[in-house]
Amino acid sequence: MARIVTGQIPFTFQDQLYILGQPSLSTHVIAVELYEEALKEGYWSGMLAEEEVVPILMSKGLWTEEDEKQLKTALENLDKLKIGLYEARFKSILRDKTRRYIHATRQTIRELTAKKSILDYATAEGAASSIRMKYLVANSVYLPDGSPLLLWESDSSLFEVALQTYITNQLDESSLRELARTAPWRVTWNCRKATSYVFSPDAINLTNDQRALISWSSLYDNIMESDERPSNEELEDDDMVDGWLLIQQRKADAHRAKILKDNFTSNPKIREASEVFIPADTMEDAKKIYDMNESNAERIRKQRLRYLHKQEVVPEGKMPDTQLELQMQWARMEAAAIKGK
């Protein structure tokens, strides 16, 4: 925690102590300029652009449509598995099985992502990002007394050690989340109400780790204040918390969709109709309209699309759901007739 609070990483080189600190705002400005210049130079020199990587990988058989589909499916399944994990919190056998599926899915995502990004370093964007990072590190090395060491455009071994120190000391999401929900950080975080802030009064001066820690801490505050909050044990499980968050998001989306639907169907004639068609200008608008459907209506819509795909042209009365509804009406009429005899 001390490292995040101070924004400093101590390291040694040839028995000498050095401090890797945080770059100043002016250093950040120059780093952005260097990035833009390097990006332009990369394009002019014929380096690959990010959007060109996948077509090249495909042309060489290093990436396929099946790989793309598998990655997309794995990402979608990971969210579903996290929801399943939370819903299985009282079913130990199913919960353990779901954890194994999550681990396997995450491994698949890692492998496919690494495969897809194999040429990222050779792109203009990748080279420019590398220059920006190196400039920031080169201008963030200090002696213990605070004296800065300007290492930009230096081939010194000290710069290489400083760069490696920066790369290897990046905190991952799991570490930040654990820190955000546990002591001693939680005690420090709760003191902010009395002291107004925990790091810097100016948000622009916060380090990346400080901003991330504040974001995670605020998120856990909101979770703990919820009436449906997970148990303390469940809060320690990142995947289970993610599942809970996804469930809450779905509930919120369904509530917003209902409000939107109610606004569209305020007319009694429309509200009582079995179907309402709303024109959409774009695919994004269409998706929002689709999301207004309740689960049963969405099921019927998909069923109809599958049936139309097979039959091409189908009268309304021949649709499977319409046929089923007519059969149910006939059955209700028959039952009423028998009851009335």
Phi, psi and omega in degrees: 000324181301324181297319180289318182298315182278336184072022184235145176235110178283144175208161181243149175215120182052049177066013178250135179275135177229161179238126172265106184260205181254135179293149179285169179297320180295326177294320177298319180299314180295322180298321178294319178298317179298322178298312182297319180295315180296324179296315178297315180297322179297315179297315182294327182278357176093014177292156180294145168268156184306320184289349180269347187295308184299314177302322179292316178300320180293321181294334180261005178074017181269350178209138184233168175299325178295322176299315181298316179296319181294321179294315179299316180296319181296319179296318178293318181294328181299317177296317180297321180293324178295320176297315178299324179296316179293319180292340180261021185297339178254011181235091190300319182294311179295322180298314180295322178296319180295322178299319179296320178295321179297315179299315180294319180294318179297322178295320177299317179298317179299314183295315181291322179295318178297320179295319183286332184259017185299334181253009182301324182296336184268001179275161177298322179293320180295316179295319180294320178296323179296318179296318179298314180298316181297321179294318180298316180292317183299335181253024181230016181259132184228156168281162181304334180276002178095359180289127182283149174242117182270107186253006182296139183062027177253139178262017185292152177294333179299318179297319180297320178292319179298318180295317179294323177298317179298314184294316185282349182254017176287127180282134177274171184299319182299318180294318180295321180293318179297318179296320185293333186254359185235164173283153008274353184299321183301324178295315179297317181298319181291339179285350183298334181294333180268334184251359179078324180207163182247340178242269181241145178291342180255114183301331183293339181269359180288146175281168178301317180294321179295317178297317180296319181294321177296317180298313180294322179296319178295321179297315180293329173301312181297321179296314183293337180273353181286145177292337181253025187301148175294162177289167179301321178295319180291328179296337180280352181255107184301318181294322180291321177295320176299320177298316178298316180297319179295322178295316179296323179295319179296320178298316180295319178296319180294321179295316178296321179296322179295318178298316179296319179296317179299324178293322180287330186251031179292334176289125182305323181294321179289318183298326183273355181287148179287331179221145176230124179259126181241119180292145180237139180278327184225169177295326178296318177296320180298319179298319179297322179291317177302320183293345177286341181292138172285168188304318181292319179294321178294323178297316180295319180300314180293322179298317180295319180297319178296319181292319178295325180297327180277320189261342181072302179234124182221124175297153180306317183291346181261358179296143183305317182289326178291317177301318179295319180295320179295321178296320179293319178298317180297318179296319179295320178296318179298317180295321180293322180295317180295319181295328184280348180282000000 
